[in-house]
């Protein structure tokens, strides 16, 4: 009997979720944790990746949906695990060194606190649906999803945080790979041998892309990576920062100094995050979208009216152009990443492009993003799975199950970088001529000449 409990953690920049399955279950449908603390934590697969420490005791903290909107909380700390990633120049006010100095703990410690909290809650929820003694006896195995472009240092930091949180053993899986496992299971598409599809995982912090070629469809779907994964820091968190910049420009620096830390602005930002970003459709041939408007209220703030710019009675009427100014630089960045992946596929496949692009992740469910990609690639079918938001956690859990149960198997992946290692080799009088060497001794007897350190590379 396989008594493993597989727990998949989708630790995201803006939202995080957990899905689980038992290794011996006959169906291949991981179960998401959909009951979380907070008023908005019922029947949702993810909660905000946010934490708020007690000012007097950093061992006490609120997390997820239990953090009040106006609290002095910490968000986006996942990105600080990989400060080497380039930040977009269209996002104002990003200073990594300054962000690190303002934190009460290191990014790894904060991540460990948050992961530990959501894991403990998940175990409690699992024990409500299955016998508690059985859950405790099960051997726990953890799958952590990470961005495709995550550096080795960031992967190490993620593993360190998991270890500090008491989670072991842990295996990492690339976010788009996890998404591919779940998407190919859920979407009713006709995949044939030789077909290529791109998975675009557009999340809160990063956008990652990986392309797969179908090797065989029977008895199960087997795919392999066509080209190395690519991506960048083009996630939806940039929209929040651009919204903040737009509000500052709207009200002016004097009013902004009082507004930005107020309850009114935090509620407005929450409205933008939870409703406006998801509802905005952008360009359309339908004339009715010319009147697409959203209302952002800053109450209880008292702001001077500016009717020409849509600000009256502490309410900003955001028209389509206002939102296009916020969205377009980010969407343009994503289109560049998609185009790079599509062109790499065409080069690798001798001119053949991908048949499908699967859009997953929270940002991946945005209709404006989908329309922009559809307009750019009319010959490629763009698909959004119905549960795109939870695809990564479920796919990661699937990867831990037996291949006899899962529908899709990834047979090979492409390295994203070259790896070199230093070795000592036997001295070659021709190849190593002129290079320094030393003499190997065995019981004071000269055995052979050995060349000095030589670097050998594994090329991707």
C-alpha positions as a Markdown table, in Angstrom:
| # | Residue | x | y | z |
|---|---|---|---|---|
| 1 | Unk | 0.0 | 0.0 | 0.0 |
| 2 | Unk | 1.3 | 3.4 | -1.0 |
| 3 | Unk | 0.6 | 5.6 | 2.0 |
| 4 | Unk | 2.0 | 8.9 | 0.6 |
| 5 | Unk | 0.2 | 12.1 | 1.0 |
| 6 | Unk | 1.2 | 14.4 | -1.9 |
| 7 | Unk | 0.9 | 18.1 | -1.0 |
| 8 | Unk | 1.5 | 20.7 | -3.8 |
| 9 | Unk | 2.3 | 24.3 | -2.8 |
| 10 | Unk | 1.7 | 27.0 | -5.4 |
| 11 | Unk | 3.5 | 29.8 | -3.6 |
| 12 | Unk | 2.7 | 32.8 | -5.8 |
| 13 | Unk | 3.7 | 36.5 | -5.8 |
| 14 | Unk | 0.1 | 37.8 | -5.2 |
| 15 | Unk | -1.9 | 34.6 | -4.4 |
| 16 | Unk | -1.0 | 31.2 | -3.1 |
| 17 | Unk | -2.8 | 27.8 | -3.0 |
| 18 | Unk | -2.4 | 24.2 | -2.0 |
| 19 | Unk | -3.7 | 21.0 | -3.6 |
| 20 | Unk | -3.3 | 17.5 | -2.4 |
| 21 | Unk | -3.9 | 13.9 | -3.3 |
| 22 | Unk | -3.2 | 10.4 | -1.9 |
| 23 | Unk | -0.7 | 8.4 | -4.0 |
| 24 | Unk | -3.0 | 5.3 | -4.0 |
| 25 | Unk | -6.2 | 7.1 | -5.1 |
| 26 | Unk | -7.6 | 5.7 | -8.3 |
| 27 | Unk | -8.8 | 8.9 | -9.9 |
| 28 | Unk | -6.3 | 11.6 | -10.9 |
| 29 | Unk | -8.1 | 14.7 | -9.5 |
| 30 | Unk | -6.1 | 16.5 | -6.9 |
| 31 | Unk | -8.2 | 18.2 | -4.2 |
| 32 | Unk | -7.6 | 22.0 | -3.7 |
| 33 | Unk | -7.8 | 23.5 | -0.3 |
| 34 | Unk | -10.7 | 25.9 | -0.7 |
| 35 | Unk | -11.6 | 26.9 | 2.8 |
| 36 | Unk | -9.3 | 29.6 | 4.2 |
| 37 | Unk | -9.3 | 32.1 | 7.1 |
| 38 | Unk | -10.9 | 35.5 | 6.4 |
| 39 | Unk | -14.3 | 36.7 | 5.1 |
| 40 | Unk | -13.5 | 36.0 | 1.5 |
| 41 | Unk | -11.8 | 32.6 | 2.1 |
| 42 | Unk | -14.8 | 30.3 | 1.4 |
| 43 | Unk | -14.8 | 28.2 | -1.8 |
| 44 | Unk | -11.7 | 29.8 | -3.2 |
| 45 | Unk | -8.5 | 27.9 | -4.2 |
| 46 | Unk | -6.1 | 30.7 | -3.4 |
| 47 | Unk | -5.5 | 33.3 | -0.8 |
| 48 | Unk | -3.5 | 36.6 | -0.9 |
| 49 | Unk | 0.2 | 36.1 | -0.4 |
| 50 | Unk | 0.4 | 38.7 | 2.3 |
| 51 | Unk | 1.6 | 38.7 | 5.9 |
| 52 | Unk | 1.4 | 41.3 | 8.7 |
| 53 | Unk | 3.7 | 41.0 | 11.7 |
| 54 | Unk | 2.9 | 42.2 | 15.2 |
| 55 | Unk | 5.0 | 45.3 | 15.8 |
| 56 | Unk | 6.1 | 44.1 | 19.3 |
| 57 | Unk | 6.6 | 40.4 | 18.5 |
| 58 | Unk | 7.7 | 39.3 | 15.0 |
| 59 | Unk | 6.8 | 35.7 | 15.9 |
| 60 | Unk | 3.1 | 36.7 | 15.8 |
| 61 | Unk | 1.5 | 37.5 | 12.5 |
| 62 | Unk | -1.6 | 37.5 | 10.4 |
| 63 | Unk | -1.6 | 36.0 | 6.9 |
| 64 | Unk | -3.7 | 35.7 | 3.8 |
| 65 | Unk | -7.3 | 36.8 | 4.0 |
| 66 | Unk | -7.1 | 37.5 | 7.7 |
| 67 | Unk | -4.9 | 40.6 | 7.0 |
| 68 | Unk | -7.0 | 43.8 | 7.1 |
| 69 | Unk | -6.7 | 45.9 | 3.8 |
| 70 | Unk | -5.4 | 48.9 | 5.6 |
| 71 | Unk | -2.9 | 47.0 | 7.7 |
| 72 | Unk | 0.9 | 47.6 | 7.4 |
| 73 | Unk | 1.4 | 44.3 | 5.6 |
| 74 | Unk | 4.1 | 42.8 | 3.4 |
| 75 | Unk | 3.3 | 41.5 | -0.1 |
| 76 | Unk | 5.3 | 40.6 | -3.1 |
| 77 | Unk | 8.1 | 39.1 | -1.0 |
| 78 | Unk | 8.4 | 36.1 | -3.3 |
| 79 | Unk | 10.2 | 38.3 | -5.8 |
| 80 | Unk | 12.8 | 39.2 | -3.2 |
| 81 | Unk | 13.9 | 35.6 | -3.3 |
| 82 | Unk | 15.4 | 36.3 | -6.7 |
| 83 | Unk | 16.6 | 39.9 | -6.7 |
| 84 | Unk | 18.7 | 39.1 | -9.8 |
| 85 | Unk | 15.6 | 39.2 | -12.0 |
| 86 | Unk | 15.4 | 42.4 | -14.1 |
| 87 | Unk | 12.4 | 44.6 | -13.1 |
| 88 | Unk | 10.4 | 46.4 | -15.8 |
| 89 | Unk | 11.4 | 50.0 | -16.3 |
| 90 | Unk | 7.7 | 51.0 | -16.7 |
| 91 | Unk | 7.0 | 50.2 | -13.1 |
| 92 | Unk | 7.9 | 53.1 | -10.8 |
| 93 | Unk | 9.4 | 53.0 | -7.3 |
| 94 | Unk | 11.1 | 49.6 | -7.3 |
| 95 | Unk | 14.3 | 49.6 | -5.2 |
| 96 | Unk | 15.2 | 46.1 | -4.0 |
| 97 | Unk | 17.8 | 47.2 | -1.5 |
| 98 | Unk | 15.4 | 49.6 | 0.1 |
| 99 | Unk | 12.7 | 47.0 | 0.2 |
| 100 | Unk | 15.0 | 44.6 | 2.0 |
| 101 | Unk | 16.0 | 47.2 | 4.6 |
| 102 | Unk | 12.3 | 47.8 | 5.5 |
| 103 | Unk | 11.5 | 44.1 | 6.2 |
| 104 | Unk | 11.3 | 42.8 | 9.8 |
| 105 | Unk | 12.9 | 39.6 | 8.7 |
| 106 | Unk | 14.8 | 38.2 | 5.7 |
| 107 | Unk | 12.8 | 37.2 | 2.6 |
| 108 | Unk | 13.5 | 33.6 | 3.3 |
| 109 | Unk | 12.3 | 33.9 | 6.9 |
| 110 | Unk | 9.1 | 35.7 | 5.8 |
| 111 | Unk | 8.5 | 33.0 | 3.2 |
| 112 | Unk | 9.0 | 30.3 | 5.8 |
| 113 | Unk | 6.5 | 31.9 | 8.1 |
| 114 | Unk | 3.9 | 32.2 | 5.4 |
| 115 | Unk | 4.5 | 28.7 | 4.0 |
| 116 | Unk | 4.4 | 27.2 | 7.4 |
| 117 | Unk | 1.1 | 29.0 | 8.2 |
| 118 | Unk | -0.7 | 27.9 | 5.0 |
| 119 | Unk | 0.7 | 24.3 | 5.4 |
| 120 | Unk | -0.6 | 24.0 | 8.9 |
| 121 | Unk | -4.0 | 25.2 | 7.9 |
| 122 | Unk | -4.0 | 22.8 | 4.9 |
| 123 | Unk | -3.2 | 19.8 | 7.2 |
| 124 | Unk | -6.2 | 20.8 | 9.4 |
| 125 | Unk | -8.5 | 21.0 | 6.4 |
| 126 | Unk | -7.3 | 17.6 | 5.1 |
| 127 | Unk | -7.9 | 16.1 | 8.6 |
| 128 | Unk | -11.5 | 17.3 | 8.4 |
| 129 | Unk | -12.2 | 15.2 | 5.3 |
| 130 | Unk | -10.1 | 12.1 | 6.1 |
| 131 | Unk | -9.4 | 10.3 | 9.4 |
| 132 | Unk | -7.0 | 12.4 | 11.4 |
| 133 | Unk | -4.9 | 9.4 | 12.5 |
| 134 | Unk | -4.5 | 8.3 | 8.9 |
| 135 | Unk | -3.5 | 11.8 | 7.8 |
| 136 | Unk | -0.9 | 11.9 | 10.5 |
| 137 | Unk | 0.5 | 8.4 | 9.6 |
| 138 | Unk | 0.8 | 9.2 | 5.9 |
| 139 | Unk | 4.3 | 10.0 | 4.6 |
| 140 | Unk | 4.2 | 13.6 | 3.4 |
| 141 | Unk | 5.8 | 14.5 | 0.1 |
| 142 | Unk | 5.9 | 18.1 | -1.1 |
| 143 | Unk | 5.9 | 19.6 | -4.6 |
| 144 | Unk | 6.8 | 23.3 | -4.9 |
| 145 | Unk | 6.1 | 25.2 | -8.1 |
| 146 | Unk | 8.7 | 27.8 | -9.1 |
| 147 | Unk | 9.0 | 30.1 | -12.1 |
| 148 | Unk | 10.7 | 28.7 | -15.2 |
| 149 | Unk | 13.3 | 31.5 | -15.2 |
| 150 | Unk | 14.0 | 31.2 | -11.4 |
| 151 | Unk | 17.7 | 31.3 | -10.8 |
| 152 | Unk | 19.5 | 28.4 | -9.0 |
| 153 | Unk | 20.0 | 30.8 | -6.0 |
| 154 | Unk | 16.2 | 31.5 | -5.9 |
| 155 | Unk | 15.4 | 27.8 | -6.0 |
| 156 | Unk | 17.8 | 27.2 | -3.2 |
| 157 | Unk | 16.1 | 30.0 | -1.2 |
| 158 | Unk | 12.7 | 28.4 | -1.8 |
| 159 | Unk | 14.0 | 25.0 | -0.6 |
| 160 | Unk | 15.6 | 26.7 | 2.5 |
| 161 | Unk | 12.3 | 28.4 | 3.3 |
| 162 | Unk | 10.4 | 25.1 | 3.0 |
| 163 | Unk | 13.0 | 23.4 | 5.3 |
| 164 | Unk | 12.6 | 26.2 | 7.9 |
| 165 | Unk | 8.8 | 25.7 | 7.7 |
| 166 | Unk | 9.2 | 22.0 | 8.5 |
| 167 | Unk | 8.3 | 20.7 | 5.0 |
| 168 | Unk | 10.4 | 17.7 | 3.8 |
| 169 | Unk | 11.1 | 16.1 | 1.4 |
| 170 | Unk | 10.5 | 18.8 | -1.2 |
| 171 | Unk | 10.7 | 18.5 | -5.0 |
| 172 | Unk | 10.6 | 21.5 | -7.3 |
| 173 | Unk | 8.5 | 21.7 | -10.5 |
| 174 | Unk | 8.4 | 24.5 | -13.0 |
| 175 | Unk | 5.1 | 26.4 | -12.9 |
| 176 | Unk | 4.3 | 26.1 | -16.6 |
| 177 | Unk | 5.2 | 22.3 | -16.5 |
| 178 | Unk | 2.7 | 21.9 | -13.7 |
| 179 | Unk | 0.1 | 23.9 | -15.6 |
| 180 | Unk | 0.7 | 21.7 | -18.7 |
| 181 | Unk | 0.0 | 18.5 | -16.7 |
| 182 | Unk | -3.4 | 19.8 | -15.5 |
| 183 | Unk | -4.4 | 21.7 | -18.7 |
| 184 | Unk | -3.9 | 18.8 | -21.0 |
| 185 | Unk | -6.0 | 16.7 | -18.6 |
| 186 | Unk | -8.9 | 19.2 | -18.5 |
| 187 | Unk | -9.0 | 20.8 | -21.9 |
| 188 | Unk | -10.9 | 18.8 | -24.6 |
| 189 | Unk | -8.5 | 19.4 | -27.4 |
| 190 | Unk | -7.4 | 17.1 | -30.2 |
| 191 | Unk | -3.6 | 16.6 | -29.7 |
| 192 | Unk | -1.8 | 14.5 | -32.3 |
| 193 | Unk | 1.8 | 13.3 | -32.4 |
| 194 | Unk | 4.1 | 16.1 | -33.6 |
| 195 | Unk | 1.8 | 18.9 | -32.4 |
| 196 | Unk | 3.4 | 21.7 | -30.4 |
| 197 | Unk | 1.7 | 23.8 | -27.8 |
| 198 | Unk | 2.9 | 26.7 | -25.7 |
| 199 | Unk | 2.0 | 27.1 | -22.0 |
| 200 | Unk | 1.9 | 30.8 | -21.0 |
| 201 | Unk | 1.7 | 31.0 | -17.2 |
| 202 | Unk | 0.8 | 34.6 | -16.5 |
| 203 | Unk | 0.8 | 35.2 | -12.7 |
| 204 | Unk | 1.2 | 38.0 | -10.3 |
| 205 | Unk | 4.9 | 38.4 | -10.4 |
| 206 | Unk | 6.3 | 36.5 | -13.4 |
| 207 | Unk | 5.1 | 35.3 | -16.8 |
| 208 | Unk | 6.7 | 32.0 | -17.8 |
| 209 | Unk | 6.5 | 30.1 | -21.1 |
| 210 | Unk | 7.4 | 26.6 | -22.0 |
| 211 | Unk | 6.7 | 24.8 | -25.3 |
| 212 | Unk | 6.0 | 21.1 | -25.6 |
| 213 | Unk | 5.9 | 18.6 | -28.6 |
| 214 | Unk | 3.5 | 15.7 | -28.4 |
| 215 | Unk | 5.5 | 12.5 | -28.8 |
| 216 | Unk | 2.6 | 10.0 | -28.5 |
| 217 | Unk | -1.0 | 10.0 | -27.5 |
| 218 | Unk | -1.6 | 6.4 | -26.8 |
| 219 | Unk | -1.8 | 4.7 | -24.3 |
| 220 | Unk | -1.3 | 8.1 | -22.6 |
| 221 | Unk | -0.1 | 11.5 | -23.7 |
| 222 | Unk | 3.7 | 11.9 | -23.6 |
| 223 | Unk | 5.3 | 15.3 | -24.3 |
| 224 | Unk | 8.8 | 16.8 | -24.3 |
| 225 | Unk | 10.1 | 20.3 | -24.1 |
| 226 | Unk | 10.9 | 21.8 | -27.5 |
| 227 | Unk | 12.9 | 24.8 | -26.4 |
| 228 | Unk | 14.1 | 26.0 | -23.0 |
| 229 | Unk | 11.5 | 27.9 | -20.9 |
| 230 | Unk | 11.6 | 31.7 | -21.0 |
| 231 | Unk | 9.9 | 34.5 | -19.1 |
| 232 | Unk | 10.2 | 37.7 | -17.2 |
| 233 | Unk | 8.8 | 40.0 | -14.4 |
| 234 | Unk | 5.7 | 40.9 | -16.4 |
| 235 | Unk | 3.1 | 39.8 | -13.9 |
| 236 | Unk | -0.1 | 41.5 | -12.8 |
| 237 | Unk | 1.5 | 43.0 | -9.7 |
| 238 | Unk | 2.9 | 45.6 | -12.1 |
| 239 | Unk | -0.6 | 46.7 | -12.8 |
| 240 | Unk | -1.1 | 47.4 | -9.2 |
| 241 | Unk | 2.0 | 49.6 | -9.1 |
| 242 | Unk | 1.0 | 51.4 | -12.3 |
| 243 | Unk | -2.5 | 52.0 | -10.8 |
| 244 | Unk | -0.8 | 53.5 | -7.7 |
| 245 | Unk | 1.2 | 55.7 | -10.0 |
| 246 | Unk | -1.9 | 56.7 | -12.0 |
| 247 | Unk | -3.7 | 57.7 | -8.8 |
| 248 | Unk | -0.7 | 59.8 | -7.6 |
| 249 | Unk | -0.7 | 61.6 | -11.0 |
| 250 | Unk | -4.4 | 62.1 | -10.7 |
| 251 | Unk | -4.5 | 63.7 | -7.3 |
| 252 | Unk | -1.1 | 65.4 | -7.2 |
| 253 | Unk | 1.8 | 65.0 | -4.8 |
| 254 | Unk | 0.3 | 67.1 | -2.1 |
| 255 | Unk | -2.9 | 65.1 | -1.8 |
| 256 | Unk | -1.0 | 61.8 | -2.5 |
| 257 | Unk | 1.1 | 62.3 | 0.6 |
| 258 | Unk | -2.0 | 61.9 | 2.8 |
| 259 | Unk | -3.9 | 59.5 | 0.6 |
| 260 | Unk | -1.4 | 56.7 | -0.1 |
| 261 | Unk | -1.4 | 55.4 | 3.5 |
| 262 | Unk | -5.1 | 55.9 | 4.1 |
| 263 | Unk | -7.8 | 53.3 | 4.4 |
| 264 | Unk | -9.5 | 54.9 | 1.4 |
| 265 | Unk | -6.6 | 54.2 | -0.9 |
| 266 | Unk | -6.1 | 50.6 | 0.4 |
| 267 | Unk | -9.8 | 49.9 | -0.3 |
| 268 | Unk | -9.5 | 51.4 | -3.8 |
| 269 | Unk | -6.4 | 49.3 | -4.5 |
| 270 | Unk | -8.3 | 46.2 | -3.3 |
| 271 | Unk | -11.1 | 47.1 | -5.7 |
| 272 | Unk | -8.7 | 47.4 | -8.6 |
| 273 | Unk | -7.0 | 44.1 | -7.7 |
| 274 | Unk | -10.1 | 42.0 | -7.1 |
| 275 | Unk | -12.6 | 43.4 | -9.6 |
| 276 | Unk | -11.4 | 45.9 | -12.2 |
| 277 | Unk | -8.3 | 43.9 | -13.3 |
| 278 | Unk | -10.4 | 40.9 | -13.9 |
| 279 | Unk | -13.4 | 42.7 | -15.6 |
| 280 | Unk | -11.5 | 44.9 | -18.0 |
| 281 | Unk | -11.8 | 43.7 | -21.6 |
| 282 | Unk | -10.1 | 46.5 | -23.4 |
| 283 | Unk | -10.2 | 46.8 | -27.2 |
| 284 | Unk | -13.2 | 45.4 | -29.0 |
| 285 | Unk | -15.0 | 45.8 | -32.3 |
| 286 | Unk | -18.2 | 46.2 | -30.3 |
| 287 | Unk | -18.9 | 49.9 | -29.9 |
| 288 | Unk | -20.4 | 49.4 | -26.5 |
| 289 | Unk | -16.9 | 48.9 | -25.0 |
| 290 | Unk | -16.2 | 52.5 | -25.9 |
| 291 | Unk | -18.3 | 53.3 | -22.8 |
| 292 | Unk | -16.5 | 50.8 | -20.5 |
| 293 | Unk | -16.2 | 52.6 | -17.2 |
| 294 | Unk | -15.2 | 51.6 | -13.7 |
| 295 | Unk | -15.7 | 53.7 | -10.5 |
| 296 | Unk | -13.0 | 53.9 | -7.8 |
| 297 | Unk | -14.1 | 55.5 | -4.6 |
| 298 | Unk | -11.5 | 56.8 | -2.1 |
| 299 | Unk | -13.9 | 57.4 | 0.8 |
| 300 | Unk | -13.2 | 58.4 | 3.6 |
| 301 | Unk | -10.5 | 60.5 | 2.0 |
| 302 | Unk | -11.5 | 64.1 | 1.0 |
| 303 | Unk | -10.1 | 64.9 | -2.4 |
| 304 | Unk | -10.4 | 68.1 | -4.5 |
| 305 | Unk | -12.7 | 67.6 | -7.5 |
| 306 | Unk | -11.1 | 67.5 | -11.0 |
| 307 | Unk | -14.1 | 66.9 | -13.4 |
| 308 | Unk | -11.9 | 67.1 | -16.5 |
| 309 | Unk | -10.0 | 64.0 | -15.3 |
| 310 | Unk | -13.0 | 62.2 | -14.0 |
| 311 | Unk | -12.5 | 62.9 | -10.2 |
| 312 | Unk | -15.6 | 64.0 | -8.4 |
| 313 | Unk | -17.0 | 63.4 | -4.9 |
| 314 | Unk | -13.9 | 61.4 | -4.0 |
| 315 | Unk | -14.7 | 59.0 | -6.9 |
| 316 | Unk | -12.6 | 58.4 | -10.0 |
| 317 | Unk | -14.5 | 57.4 | -13.1 |
| 318 | Unk | -11.9 | 55.3 | -14.9 |
| 319 | Unk | -12.6 | 55.1 | -18.7 |
| 320 | Unk | -11.1 | 52.7 | -21.1 |
| 321 | Unk | -8.1 | 55.0 | -22.0 |
| 322 | Unk | -7.2 | 55.3 | -18.3 |
| 323 | Unk | -7.0 | 51.5 | -18.0 |
| 324 | Unk | -5.2 | 51.1 | -21.4 |
| 325 | Unk | -2.5 | 53.4 | -20.0 |
| 326 | Unk | -2.1 | 51.0 | -17.1 |
| 327 | Unk | -2.4 | 47.7 | -18.9 |
| 328 | Unk | -0.7 | 48.3 | -22.3 |
| 329 | Unk | 3.0 | 48.4 | -21.2 |
| 330 | Unk | 2.6 | 45.2 | -19.2 |
| 331 | Unk | 0.6 | 43.4 | -22.0 |
| 332 | Unk | 3.2 | 44.6 | -24.6 |
| 333 | Unk | 5.9 | 43.0 | -22.4 |
| 334 | Unk | 4.0 | 39.7 | -22.3 |
| 335 | Unk | 3.5 | 39.7 | -26.1 |
| 336 | Unk | 7.3 | 40.1 | -26.5 |
| 337 | Unk | 7.8 | 37.0 | -24.3 |
| 338 | Unk | 5.2 | 35.0 | -26.2 |
| 339 | Unk | 6.7 | 36.1 | -29.6 |
| 340 | Unk | 10.2 | 35.0 | -28.4 |
| 341 | Unk | 8.9 | 31.6 | -27.5 |
| 342 | Unk | 6.8 | 31.2 | -30.7 |
| 343 | Unk | 9.8 | 32.1 | -32.9 |
| 344 | Unk | 12.1 | 29.7 | -30.9 |
| 345 | Unk | 9.6 | 26.9 | -31.6 |
| 346 | Unk | 9.6 | 27.8 | -35.4 |
| 347 | Unk | 13.4 | 27.7 | -35.5 |
| 348 | Unk | 13.5 | 24.4 | -33.6 |
| 349 | Unk | 10.7 | 22.8 | -35.6 |
| 350 | Unk | 11.9 | 23.9 | -39.1 |
| 351 | Unk | 9.3 | 26.6 | -39.6 |
| 352 | Unk | 6.4 | 24.8 | -37.9 |
| 353 | Unk | 4.7 | 27.0 | -35.3 |
| 354 | Unk | 2.7 | 25.9 | -32.2 |
| 355 | Unk | -0.9 | 24.7 | -32.7 |
| 356 | Unk | -2.1 | 26.0 | -29.4 |
| 357 | Unk | -1.3 | 28.6 | -26.7 |
| 358 | Unk | -2.7 | 27.7 | -23.3 |
| 359 | Unk | -3.2 | 30.7 | -21.0 |
| 360 | Unk | -3.1 | 29.8 | -17.3 |
| 361 | Unk | -2.5 | 31.6 | -14.0 |
| 362 | Unk | -4.5 | 34.4 | -12.5 |
| 363 | Unk | -3.4 | 37.0 | -15.1 |
| 364 | Unk | -3.8 | 34.4 | -17.8 |
| 365 | Unk | -7.6 | 34.5 | -17.3 |
| 366 | Unk | -7.7 | 38.2 | -18.2 |
| 367 | Unk | -9.8 | 38.7 | -21.3 |
| 368 | Unk | -7.9 | 41.7 | -22.5 |
| 369 | Unk | -4.6 | 39.7 | -22.5 |
| 370 | Unk | -6.3 | 36.9 | -24.4 |
| 371 | Unk | -7.7 | 39.3 | -27.0 |
| 372 | Unk | -4.3 | 40.9 | -27.6 |
| 373 | Unk | -2.7 | 37.5 | -28.1 |
| 374 | Unk | -5.5 | 36.3 | -30.4 |
| 375 | Unk | -5.1 | 39.4 | -32.5 |
| 376 | Unk | -1.4 | 38.9 | -32.8 |
| 377 | Unk | -1.6 | 35.1 | -33.6 |
| 378 | Unk | -4.8 | 34.5 | -35.7 |
| 379 | Unk | -3.5 | 31.2 | -36.9 |
| 380 | Unk | -2.9 | 29.8 | -33.4 |
| 381 | Unk | -5.7 | 28.7 | -31.2 |
| 382 | Unk | -5.6 | 30.4 | -27.8 |
| 383 | Unk | -7.3 | 28.5 | -24.9 |
| 384 | Unk | -8.0 | 29.3 | -21.3 |
| 385 | Unk | -8.8 | 26.3 | -19.1 |
| 386 | Unk | -11.9 | 26.9 | -16.9 |
| 387 | Unk | -9.8 | 26.7 | -13.7 |
| 388 | Unk | -6.7 | 28.4 | -14.9 |
| 389 | Unk | -6.1 | 30.0 | -11.5 |
| 390 | Unk | -5.7 | 26.6 | -9.7 |
| 391 | Unk | -4.0 | 24.8 | -12.6 |
| 392 | Unk | -0.5 | 25.0 | -11.2 |
| 393 | Unk | -1.3 | 23.6 | -7.7 |
| 394 | Unk | -3.3 | 20.8 | -9.2 |
| 395 | Unk | -0.7 | 20.0 | -11.9 |
| 396 | Unk | 2.1 | 20.0 | -9.3 |
| 397 | Unk | 0.1 | 17.4 | -7.3 |
| 398 | Unk | -0.4 | 15.3 | -10.4 |
| 399 | Unk | 3.3 | 15.2 | -11.0 |
| 400 | Unk | 3.8 | 13.4 | -7.7 |
| 401 | Unk | 1.3 | 10.6 | -8.6 |
| 402 | Unk | 2.0 | 7.4 | -10.3 |
| 403 | Unk | 2.4 | 7.6 | -14.1 |
| 404 | Unk | -0.2 | 4.8 | -14.3 |
| 405 | Unk | -2.8 | 7.3 | -13.0 |
| 406 | Unk | -1.9 | 10.6 | -14.7 |
| 407 | Unk | -2.9 | 11.2 | -18.2 |
| 408 | Unk | 0.2 | 13.2 | -19.3 |
| 409 | Unk | 3.9 | 12.6 | -18.8 |
| 410 | Unk | 6.7 | 15.0 | -19.5 |
| 411 | Unk | 9.5 | 12.7 | -20.9 |
| 412 | Unk | 12.3 | 15.3 | -21.2 |
| 413 | Unk | 13.0 | 19.0 | -20.4 |
| 414 | Unk | 15.4 | 21.5 | -21.9 |
| 415 | Unk | 18.1 | 23.1 | -19.7 |
| 416 | Unk | 17.8 | 26.9 | -19.4 |
| 417 | Unk | 21.5 | 27.5 | -18.9 |
| 418 | Unk | 24.9 | 25.9 | -19.4 |
| 419 | Unk | 26.7 | 24.2 | -16.5 |
| 420 | Unk | 30.4 | 24.0 | -16.0 |
| 421 | Unk | 32.5 | 22.0 | -13.5 |
| 422 | Unk | 36.2 | 22.0 | -12.8 |
| 423 | Unk | 38.0 | 18.6 | -13.1 |
| 424 | Unk | 41.6 | 17.3 | -13.1 |
| 425 | Unk | 42.6 | 15.2 | -16.0 |
| 426 | Unk | 45.5 | 13.1 | -17.2 |
| 427 | Unk | 48.1 | 15.4 | -18.9 |
| 428 | Unk | 48.1 | 15.2 | -22.7 |
| 429 | Unk | 51.4 | 16.2 | -24.2 |
| 430 | Unk | 49.7 | 17.6 | -27.3 |
| 431 | Unk | 46.4 | 18.9 | -26.1 |
| 432 | Unk | 47.8 | 20.4 | -22.8 |
| 433 | Unk | 51.1 | 21.6 | -24.3 |
| 434 | Unk | 52.3 | 24.7 | -22.5 |
| 435 | Unk | 49.7 | 24.4 | -19.7 |
| 436 | Unk | 50.9 | 24.0 | -16.1 |
| 437 | Unk | 50.7 | 20.5 | -14.5 |
| 438 | Unk | 51.6 | 18.8 | -11.3 |
| 439 | Unk | 52.8 | 15.3 | -10.5 |
| 440 | Unk | 50.6 | 12.7 | -8.9 |
| 441 | Unk | 52.3 | 10.6 | -6.2 |
| 442 | Unk | 51.4 | 7.2 | -5.0 |
| 443 | Unk | 53.5 | 6.0 | -2.1 |
| 444 | Unk | 56.2 | 8.5 | -3.1 |
| 445 | Unk | 56.4 | 7.0 | -6.6 |
| 446 | Unk | 55.7 | 9.2 | -9.5 |
| 447 | Unk | 52.7 | 7.7 | -11.3 |
| 448 | Unk | 51.6 | 10.3 | -13.9 |
| 449 | Unk | 51.4 | 14.0 | -14.8 |
| 450 | Unk | 48.1 | 15.6 | -14.0 |
| 451 | Unk | 46.9 | 18.8 | -15.7 |
| 452 | Unk | 45.7 | 21.7 | -13.6 |
| 453 | Unk | 42.0 | 22.4 | -13.2 |
| 454 | Unk | 40.1 | 22.3 | -16.5 |
| 455 | Unk | 36.5 | 23.4 | -16.8 |
| 456 | Unk | 34.2 | 21.1 | -18.7 |
| 457 | Unk | 30.7 | 22.3 | -19.8 |
| 458 | Unk | 27.4 | 20.6 | -20.2 |
| 459 | Unk | 25.8 | 22.7 | -23.0 |
| 460 | Unk | 22.0 | 23.2 | -23.0 |
